[in-house]
Amino acid sequence: MSKKYIVFSPITRLSGLLSADVVLDEGTIIEAYASSTMFRGFEYIMRNRHVTDAVYMTQRVCGICSIAHGAAASYLLDKIFENEIPDNAQYLRNIMFGSDFLQNHIRHFYLFSLPILSGCRINLLFTGRT
Amino acid sequence: MKRDQFQKLCRDTLKGNDFSFSQAVLPEVKKYLKKENKEKLPVIWLETNDSGDNNIAFMNTTYPYLDRVFEDIIDLWYSNTFMAAQGINALDILEKTAEKYAHEYTLVVEGAVPLKYNGLFNVLGYSKDYIIAAKNAVRWFGKHAKYVVAIGTCASFGGPTAARPNITGSVSVSEILDRAVINVSGCPVNPEWFVGTLAHLLMYGMPELDNLGRPALFYGFTVHRHCQRRSYFDNNNFAQEIGDSECMFSLGCSGPRTGADCPYRMWINHVSWPVKVNTPCIGCTNKDFPDGSSPFFTPLPKKSGSKKEDSGKEQDS
Protein backbone atom coordinates (compact mmCIF):
# COMPACT_ATOMS: atom_id res chain seq x y z
CA MET A 1 0.00 0.00 0.00
CA SER A 2 2.71 2.45 -0.87
CA LYS A 3 1.90 5.61 -2.75
CA LYS A 4 4.30 6.74 -5.39
CA TYR A 5 4.73 10.33 -6.49
CA ILE A 6 6.03 10.76 -10.03
CA VAL A 7 7.11 14.08 -11.52
CA PHE A 8 7.14 14.13 -15.28
CA SER A 9 8.80 17.32 -16.39
CA PRO A 10 9.26 18.69 -19.00
CA ILE A 11 6.80 17.18 -21.46
CA THR A 12 8.32 17.92 -24.82
CA ARG A 13 7.04 18.23 -28.36
CA LEU A 14 4.34 20.79 -27.84
CA SER A 15 4.01 24.51 -28.18
CA GLY A 16 4.84 25.97 -24.80
CA LEU A 17 5.88 24.34 -21.56
CA LEU A 18 4.05 21.57 -19.75
CA SER A 19 4.72 19.27 -16.81
CA ALA A 20 2.68 16.58 -15.08
CA ASP A 21 2.67 15.23 -11.52
CA VAL A 22 1.09 11.85 -10.94
CA VAL A 23 0.31 9.96 -7.71
CA LEU A 24 0.32 6.20 -8.11
CA ASP A 25 -1.26 3.75 -5.68
CA GLU A 26 -0.25 0.19 -6.48
CA GLY A 27 -0.07 0.86 -10.16
CA THR A 28 -3.25 2.92 -10.36
CA ILE A 29 -3.24 6.63 -10.88
CA ILE A 30 -5.25 8.21 -8.10
CA GLU A 31 -4.28 11.83 -8.58
CA ALA A 32 -2.87 13.76 -11.53
CA TYR A 33 -1.85 17.39 -11.91
CA ALA A 34 -0.90 19.12 -15.13
CA SER A 35 0.96 22.37 -14.88
CA SER A 36 1.72 24.80 -17.63
CA THR A 37 4.89 26.34 -16.28
CA MET A 38 4.74 29.54 -18.23
CA PHE A 39 2.82 32.74 -17.59
CA ARG A 40 2.83 35.93 -19.60
CA GLY A 41 -0.34 37.64 -18.47
CA PHE A 42 -1.74 38.28 -21.90
CA GLU A 43 -5.07 39.37 -20.42
CA TYR A 44 -3.23 42.25 -18.78
CA ILE A 45 -1.22 43.02 -21.92
CA MET A 46 -4.43 43.34 -23.95
CA ARG A 47 -5.90 45.93 -21.58
CA ASN A 48 -5.87 49.64 -22.41
CA ARG A 49 -5.12 49.08 -26.06
CA HIS A 50 -6.98 50.29 -29.09
CA VAL A 51 -9.66 47.76 -29.98
CA THR A 52 -8.45 47.33 -33.59
CA ASP A 53 -5.06 46.23 -32.27
CA ALA A 54 -6.71 43.08 -30.99
CA VAL A 55 -6.52 41.36 -34.38
CA TYR A 56 -2.73 41.58 -34.37
CA MET A 57 -2.01 41.37 -30.67
CA THR A 58 -4.09 38.26 -29.93
CA GLN A 59 -2.19 36.38 -32.64
CA ARG A 60 0.85 36.64 -30.35
CA VAL A 61 -0.92 34.46 -27.77
CA CYS A 62 0.04 31.24 -29.50
CA GLY A 63 2.36 30.50 -32.37
CA ILE A 64 0.73 27.39 -33.73
CA CYS A 65 -2.91 28.55 -33.69
CA SER A 66 -2.50 32.27 -34.29
CA ILE A 67 -5.18 32.43 -37.00
CA ALA A 68 -7.82 31.19 -34.54
CA HIS A 69 -7.10 34.10 -32.21
CA GLY A 70 -6.94 36.57 -35.08
CA ALA A 71 -10.25 35.30 -36.49
CA ALA A 72 -11.98 35.51 -33.11
CA ALA A 73 -10.76 39.07 -32.71
CA SER A 74 -11.99 40.07 -36.16
CA TYR A 75 -15.44 38.59 -35.46
CA LEU A 76 -15.46 40.64 -32.26
CA LEU A 77 -14.68 43.79 -34.26
CA ASP A 78 -17.48 42.98 -36.69
CA LYS A 79 -19.87 42.77 -33.74
CA ILE A 80 -18.66 46.01 -32.17
CA PHE A 81 -18.77 48.06 -35.38
CA GLU A 82 -21.86 46.23 -36.65
CA ASN A 83 -20.09 45.30 -39.85
CA GLU A 84 -21.82 43.42 -42.60
CA ILE A 85 -19.04 41.54 -44.34
CA PRO A 86 -19.44 40.42 -47.97
CA ASP A 87 -19.66 36.73 -48.81
CA ASN A 88 -16.21 36.71 -50.36
CA ALA A 89 -14.65 38.07 -47.19
CA GLN A 90 -16.33 35.31 -45.22
CA TYR A 91 -15.03 32.69 -47.70
CA LEU A 92 -11.56 34.14 -47.38
CA ARG A 93 -11.66 33.93 -43.58
CA ASN A 94 -12.90 30.36 -43.74
CA ILE A 95 -10.15 29.37 -46.15
CA MET A 96 -7.50 30.94 -43.89
CA PHE A 97 -8.95 29.28 -40.84
CA GLY A 98 -9.20 25.93 -42.65
CA SER A 99 -5.62 26.04 -43.83
CA ASP A 100 -4.59 26.83 -40.27
CA PHE A 101 -6.32 23.64 -39.11
CA LEU A 102 -4.53 21.72 -41.86
CA GLN A 103 -1.04 22.93 -41.00
CA ASN A 104 -1.81 22.29 -37.33
CA HIS A 105 -2.73 18.67 -37.92
CA ILE A 106 0.18 17.95 -40.24
CA ARG A 107 2.68 19.54 -37.85
CA HIS A 108 1.22 17.79 -34.84
CA PHE A 109 1.20 14.37 -36.41
CA TYR A 110 4.57 14.33 -38.13
CA LEU A 111 6.69 16.38 -35.75
CA PHE A 112 5.04 15.97 -32.36
CA SER A 113 3.42 12.51 -32.34
CA LEU A 114 5.47 10.41 -34.71
CA PRO A 115 8.66 10.21 -32.62
CA ILE A 116 6.72 8.30 -29.93
CA LEU A 117 4.86 6.07 -32.40
CA SER A 118 8.08 5.15 -34.13
CA GLY A 119 9.53 3.98 -30.83
CA CYS A 120 12.57 6.24 -30.71
CA ARG A 121 15.15 4.88 -28.25
CA ILE A 122 15.52 8.25 -26.66
CA ASN A 123 17.77 7.43 -23.75
CA LEU A 124 20.43 5.93 -26.00
CA LEU A 125 21.07 9.18 -27.83
CA PHE A 126 24.41 9.79 -26.28
CA THR A 127 25.96 6.34 -26.46
CA GLY A 128 28.55 5.97 -29.13
CA ARG A 129 28.91 9.70 -29.50
CA THR A 130 30.55 10.60 -26.24
CA MET B 1 32.93 30.51 -51.01
CA LYS B 2 34.42 33.62 -49.44
CA ARG B 3 32.66 35.42 -46.66
CA ASP B 4 32.04 38.46 -48.89
CA GLN B 5 30.45 36.30 -51.54
CA PHE B 6 28.22 34.66 -48.96
CA GLN B 7 27.06 38.01 -47.65
CA LYS B 8 26.44 39.23 -51.18
CA LEU B 9 24.42 36.10 -51.85
CA CYS B 10 22.28 36.81 -48.81
CA ARG B 11 21.74 40.42 -49.82
CA ASP B 12 21.09 39.87 -53.50
CA THR B 13 18.63 37.10 -53.00
CA LEU B 14 15.46 36.85 -55.04
CA LYS B 15 16.21 38.99 -58.02
CA GLY B 16 13.23 38.36 -60.19
CA ASN B 17 12.01 34.83 -59.83
CA ASP B 18 15.31 33.31 -58.89
CA PHE B 19 14.93 31.50 -55.57
CA SER B 20 18.58 30.63 -55.51
CA PHE B 21 19.55 31.86 -52.07
CA SER B 22 19.04 28.80 -49.95
CA GLN B 23 19.65 26.34 -52.72
CA ALA B 24 23.04 27.93 -53.07
CA VAL B 25 23.72 27.91 -49.33
CA LEU B 26 23.36 24.19 -48.62
CA PRO B 27 25.91 22.79 -51.07
CA GLU B 28 28.36 25.42 -49.87
CA VAL B 29 27.86 24.42 -46.24
CA LYS B 30 28.23 20.76 -47.16
CA LYS B 31 31.40 21.39 -49.13
CA TYR B 32 32.77 23.37 -46.23
CA LEU B 33 31.95 20.65 -43.70
CA LYS B 34 33.67 18.07 -45.89
CA LYS B 35 36.72 20.15 -46.62
CA GLU B 36 37.34 21.39 -43.11
CA ASN B 37 36.20 18.16 -41.51
CA LYS B 38 34.01 20.22 -39.24
CA GLU B 39 31.20 19.03 -37.07
CA LYS B 40 27.77 20.48 -37.35
CA LEU B 41 26.80 23.33 -35.07
CA PRO B 42 25.76 21.90 -31.68
CA VAL B 43 22.66 23.78 -30.56
CA ILE B 44 20.77 24.02 -27.29
CA TRP B 45 17.39 25.66 -27.80
CA LEU B 46 15.68 26.98 -24.68
CA GLU B 47 12.07 28.06 -24.87
CA THR B 48 11.19 30.75 -22.37
CA ASN B 49 8.32 33.24 -22.23
CA ASP B 50 6.95 33.44 -25.74
CA SER B 51 4.21 31.96 -27.86
CA GLY B 52 6.30 29.31 -29.59
CA ASP B 53 5.79 31.14 -32.87
CA ASN B 54 9.45 31.21 -33.73
CA ASN B 55 9.92 27.46 -33.79
CA ILE B 56 6.76 27.20 -35.88
CA ALA B 57 8.18 29.78 -38.28
CA PHE B 58 11.49 27.91 -38.25
CA MET B 59 9.65 24.76 -39.38
CA ASN B 60 8.47 26.72 -42.42
CA THR B 61 11.98 27.06 -43.76
CA THR B 62 12.26 26.16 -47.44
CA TYR B 63 15.45 25.47 -49.38
CA PRO B 64 16.87 24.16 -47.05
CA TYR B 65 13.83 22.37 -45.66
CA LEU B 66 13.72 21.57 -41.95
CA ASP B 67 15.14 18.05 -42.32
CA ARG B 68 18.10 19.35 -44.30
CA VAL B 69 18.79 21.96 -41.62
CA PHE B 70 18.88 19.22 -38.99
CA GLU B 71 20.88 16.93 -41.23
CA ASP B 72 23.42 19.35 -42.62
CA ILE B 73 23.70 22.49 -40.55
CA ILE B 74 22.86 21.97 -36.88
CA ASP B 75 22.94 19.27 -34.25
CA LEU B 76 19.89 20.14 -32.18
CA TRP B 77 20.53 18.52 -28.81
CA TYR B 78 17.91 20.10 -26.65
CA SER B 79 14.70 21.72 -27.78
CA ASN B 80 11.40 21.58 -25.99
CA THR B 81 9.57 21.43 -29.30
CA PHE B 82 11.66 19.11 -31.43
CA MET B 83 13.30 16.56 -29.18
CA ALA B 84 12.03 12.99 -28.81
CA ALA B 85 13.18 12.59 -25.21
CA GLN B 86 10.84 13.59 -22.42
CA GLY B 87 10.93 14.19 -18.71
CA ILE B 88 14.13 13.43 -16.85
CA ASN B 89 15.74 12.03 -20.03
CA ALA B 90 15.39 15.40 -21.69
CA LEU B 91 17.04 17.21 -18.79
CA ASP B 92 19.74 14.55 -18.80
CA ILE B 93 20.50 15.28 -22.44
CA LEU B 94 20.56 18.99 -21.68
CA GLU B 95 23.09 18.49 -18.93
CA LYS B 96 25.31 16.12 -20.90
CA THR B 97 25.29 18.36 -23.96
CA ALA B 98 26.36 21.35 -21.93
CA GLU B 99 29.15 19.24 -20.43
CA LYS B 100 30.37 17.71 -23.67
CA TYR B 101 30.17 20.80 -25.82
CA ALA B 102 31.09 23.38 -23.19
CA HIS B 103 32.22 26.61 -24.91
CA GLU B 104 31.38 25.04 -28.27
CA TYR B 105 27.61 24.95 -28.37
CA THR B 106 25.32 27.65 -29.63
CA LEU B 107 22.57 28.69 -27.26
CA VAL B 108 19.33 29.65 -28.97
CA VAL B 109 16.86 31.37 -26.67
CA GLU B 110 13.31 31.78 -27.79
CA GLY B 111 11.33 34.19 -25.65
CA ALA B 112 11.82 36.84 -23.01
CA VAL B 113 13.08 36.00 -19.55
CA PRO B 114 10.79 36.86 -16.62
CA LEU B 115 12.58 38.11 -13.54
CA LYS B 116 9.78 38.76 -11.05
CA TYR B 117 9.17 36.30 -8.22
CA ASN B 118 12.55 34.71 -8.70
CA GLY B 119 11.78 33.89 -12.32
CA LEU B 120 9.02 31.45 -11.40
CA PHE B 121 6.80 32.73 -14.22
CA ASN B 122 8.76 30.45 -16.49
CA VAL B 123 10.04 27.06 -15.36
CA LEU B 124 11.74 24.84 -17.92
CA GLY B 125 11.45 21.73 -15.80
CA TYR B 126 11.30 20.64 -12.18
CA SER B 127 11.55 17.69 -9.88
CA LYS B 128 10.94 17.14 -6.19
CA ASP B 129 14.34 18.59 -5.38
CA TYR B 130 14.90 21.44 -7.81
CA ILE B 131 13.21 23.96 -10.07
CA ILE B 132 14.93 25.08 -13.26
CA ALA B 133 13.74 28.65 -13.72
CA ALA B 134 14.34 30.12 -17.17
CA LYS B 135 16.22 33.01 -15.59
CA ASN B 136 18.87 30.75 -14.07
CA ALA B 137 19.03 28.41 -17.05
CA VAL B 138 19.62 31.19 -19.57
CA ARG B 139 22.28 32.72 -17.31
CA TRP B 140 24.08 29.43 -16.79
CA PHE B 141 23.93 28.08 -20.33
CA GLY B 142 24.68 31.53 -21.71
CA LYS B 143 27.88 31.65 -19.72
CA HIS B 144 29.22 28.45 -21.26
CA ALA B 145 28.03 28.94 -24.82
CA LYS B 146 30.15 29.89 -27.79
CA TYR B 147 27.42 32.00 -29.37
CA VAL B 148 24.10 33.14 -27.99
CA VAL B 149 21.34 33.69 -30.51
CA ALA B 150 18.11 35.35 -29.40
CA ILE B 151 15.40 34.31 -31.82
CA GLY B 152 12.27 36.41 -32.06
CA THR B 153 11.45 39.86 -30.76
CA CYS B 154 10.65 38.62 -27.23
CA ALA B 155 14.12 37.20 -26.77
CA SER B 156 15.81 40.07 -28.59
CA PHE B 157 14.10 43.05 -27.02
CA GLY B 158 11.29 41.87 -24.75
CA GLY B 159 8.60 42.16 -27.41
CA PRO B 160 4.94 41.36 -26.71
CA THR B 161 5.86 39.48 -23.52
CA ALA B 162 7.39 42.61 -22.04
CA ALA B 163 4.67 44.90 -23.40
CA ARG B 164 3.01 47.14 -20.86
CA PRO B 165 2.13 46.53 -18.07
CA ASN B 166 4.71 43.68 -18.09
CA ILE B 167 3.50 42.08 -14.89
CA THR B 168 5.98 39.22 -15.25
CA GLY B 169 8.95 41.61 -15.31
CA SER B 170 10.23 40.09 -18.56
CA VAL B 171 13.43 41.34 -20.10
CA SER B 172 15.43 40.49 -23.21
CA VAL B 173 18.22 37.91 -23.21
CA SER B 174 20.93 40.50 -23.75
CA GLU B 175 19.83 42.28 -20.58
CA ILE B 176 20.62 39.35 -18.29
CA LEU B 177 23.73 38.11 -20.10
CA ASP B 178 27.00 39.95 -19.89
CA ARG B 179 28.13 39.04 -23.39
CA ALA B 180 27.45 39.51 -27.09
CA VAL B 181 24.01 38.27 -28.11
CA ILE B 182 22.93 37.97 -31.74
CA ASN B 183 19.40 39.33 -31.92
CA VAL B 184 17.44 37.74 -34.73
CA SER B 185 14.25 39.68 -34.11
CA GLY B 186 10.87 39.41 -35.75
CA CYS B 187 7.46 38.37 -34.51
CA PRO B 188 7.71 35.67 -35.66
CA VAL B 189 11.15 35.50 -37.17
CA ASN B 190 11.49 34.86 -40.89
CA PRO B 191 13.01 31.35 -41.08
CA GLU B 192 15.62 32.51 -43.57
CA TRP B 193 16.92 35.17 -41.20
CA PHE B 194 17.46 32.49 -38.59
CA VAL B 195 18.81 29.70 -40.80
CA GLY B 196 21.02 32.24 -42.58
CA THR B 197 22.43 33.35 -39.22
CA LEU B 198 23.09 29.73 -38.19
CA ALA B 199 24.85 29.02 -41.48
CA HIS B 200 26.94 32.15 -41.05
CA LEU B 201 27.90 31.11 -37.50
CA LEU B 202 28.92 27.67 -38.70
CA MET B 203 30.99 28.82 -41.64
CA TYR B 204 32.35 32.25 -40.76
CA GLY B 205 31.61 32.82 -37.09
CA MET B 206 30.06 36.01 -35.81
CA PRO B 207 28.06 37.92 -38.43
CA GLU B 208 28.27 41.67 -38.78
CA LEU B 209 25.73 43.22 -36.39
CA ASP B 210 23.86 46.50 -36.55
CA ASN B 211 23.49 48.88 -33.62
CA LEU B 212 20.78 46.70 -32.06
CA GLY B 213 22.81 43.51 -32.31
CA ARG B 214 20.93 42.16 -35.32
CA PRO B 215 22.70 40.62 -38.32
CA ALA B 216 23.10 43.54 -40.75
CA LEU B 217 22.68 41.07 -43.62
CA PHE B 218 18.96 40.87 -43.04
CA TYR B 219 18.05 43.99 -41.08
CA GLY B 220 20.27 46.52 -42.82
CA PHE B 221 17.58 48.47 -44.67
CA THR B 222 14.14 49.68 -43.71
CA VAL B 223 11.03 47.99 -45.04
CA HIS B 224 10.07 51.37 -46.48
CA ARG B 225 13.17 51.54 -48.65
CA HIS B 226 12.33 48.58 -50.86
CA CYS B 227 8.54 48.62 -50.47
CA GLN B 228 6.54 48.01 -53.62
CA ARG B 229 4.30 50.95 -52.72
CA ARG B 230 7.21 53.34 -52.24
CA SER B 231 6.41 55.35 -55.37
CA TYR B 232 2.96 56.13 -53.95
CA PHE B 233 4.63 57.52 -50.85
CA ASP B 234 7.03 59.64 -52.89
CA ASN B 235 4.07 61.08 -54.82
CA ASN B 236 2.05 61.75 -51.64
CA ASN B 237 -0.56 59.25 -52.71
CA PHE B 238 -1.99 57.67 -49.57
CA ALA B 239 -4.59 54.99 -48.93
CA GLN B 240 -7.91 56.12 -47.45
CA GLU B 241 -8.93 52.74 -46.08
CA ILE B 242 -7.63 49.19 -45.80
CA GLY B 243 -7.79 47.56 -49.21
CA ASP B 244 -6.69 50.61 -51.19
CA SER B 245 -3.67 50.07 -53.40
CA GLU B 246 -1.80 53.23 -52.34
CA CYS B 247 0.84 53.75 -49.64
CA MET B 248 -0.46 52.73 -46.21
CA PHE B 249 1.56 55.29 -44.24
CA SER B 250 -1.77 56.98 -43.55
CA LEU B 251 -3.08 53.73 -42.04
CA GLY B 252 -0.26 53.34 -39.56
CA CYS B 253 2.41 51.51 -41.54
CA SER B 254 5.62 51.29 -39.49
CA GLY B 255 7.75 50.53 -42.55
CA PRO B 256 9.79 53.76 -42.44
CA ARG B 257 11.25 52.88 -39.03
CA THR B 258 11.49 49.09 -39.31
CA GLY B 259 14.66 47.38 -40.44
CA ALA B 260 13.92 44.15 -42.32
CA ASP B 261 14.09 42.74 -45.83
CA CYS B 262 10.44 41.61 -46.03
CA PRO B 263 9.65 43.47 -49.29
CA TYR B 264 11.98 41.35 -51.39
CA ARG B 265 12.61 38.22 -49.29
CA MET B 266 8.92 37.85 -48.41
CA TRP B 267 7.36 35.07 -46.35
CA ILE B 268 6.10 31.47 -46.59
CA ASN B 269 8.43 30.30 -49.32
CA HIS B 270 8.73 33.80 -50.80
CA VAL B 271 5.03 34.11 -51.59
CA SER B 272 3.82 37.23 -49.88
CA TRP B 273 4.28 39.79 -47.14
CA PRO B 274 1.96 42.11 -45.16
CA VAL B 275 1.90 45.10 -47.52
CA LYS B 276 1.26 42.82 -50.49
CA VAL B 277 -1.91 41.57 -48.75
CA ASN B 278 -3.11 45.07 -47.85
CA THR B 279 -2.17 45.29 -44.21
CA PRO B 280 0.31 47.82 -42.87
CA CYS B 281 3.68 46.81 -41.44
CA ILE B 282 3.41 46.73 -37.64
CA GLY B 283 7.15 46.99 -37.08
CA CYS B 284 7.67 43.61 -35.45
CA THR B 285 11.47 43.66 -35.71
CA ASN B 286 11.72 46.90 -33.73
CA LYS B 287 13.09 47.26 -30.26
CA ASP B 288 9.91 48.90 -28.98
CA PHE B 289 7.44 46.47 -30.57
CA PRO B 290 4.51 46.29 -29.81
CA ASP B 291 4.08 49.39 -27.64
CA GLY B 292 6.02 51.63 -30.01
CA SER B 293 3.88 50.59 -32.98
CA SER B 294 0.51 50.71 -31.30
CA PRO B 295 -2.19 51.67 -32.03
CA PHE B 296 -1.31 49.79 -35.19
CA PHE B 297 -3.69 51.74 -37.45
CA THR B 298 -2.67 55.22 -36.31
CA PRO B 299 -0.22 57.04 -38.62
CA LEU B 300 3.38 56.95 -37.47
CA PRO B 301 3.77 60.52 -36.14
CA LYS B 302 0.64 60.13 -33.97
CA LYS B 303 1.38 56.73 -32.43
CA SER B 304 1.16 56.94 -28.66
CA GLY B 305 4.15 54.86 -27.70
CA SER B 306 6.39 55.96 -30.54
CA LYS B 307 9.90 56.80 -29.44
CA LYS B 308 12.21 57.56 -32.26
CA GLU B 309 15.44 57.02 -30.35
CA ASP B 310 14.43 53.45 -29.56
CA SER B 311 13.72 52.35 -33.09
CA GLY B 312 17.34 51.86 -33.98
CA LYS B 313 16.77 52.95 -37.54
CA GLU B 314 16.96 56.47 -38.86
CA GLN B 315 13.76 57.56 -40.50
CA ASP B 316 14.51 57.52 -44.20
CA SER B 317 11.79 59.29 -46.04
Interface residues (C-beta under 8 A of the other chain):
Chain A: Y5 V7 F8 S9 P10 I11 T12 R13 L14 S15 G16 L17 S19 T37 M38 F39 R40 G41 Y44 I45 R47 N48 R49 H50 T52 D53 Y56 M57 R60 V61 C62 G63 I64 S66 R107 L111 P115 I116 C120 I122 N123 L125 F126 T130
Chain B: E47 T48 N49 D50 S51 G52 D53 N54 N55 I56 A57 M59 S79 N80 T81 F82 M83 A84 A85 Q86 G87 N89 A90 L91 D92 I93 K96 K100 P114 F121 N122 V123 L124 G125 Y126 S127 K128 P160 T161 A163 R164 P165 N166 I167 T168 S170 C187 P188 I282 P290 S294 P295 F296 F297 T298
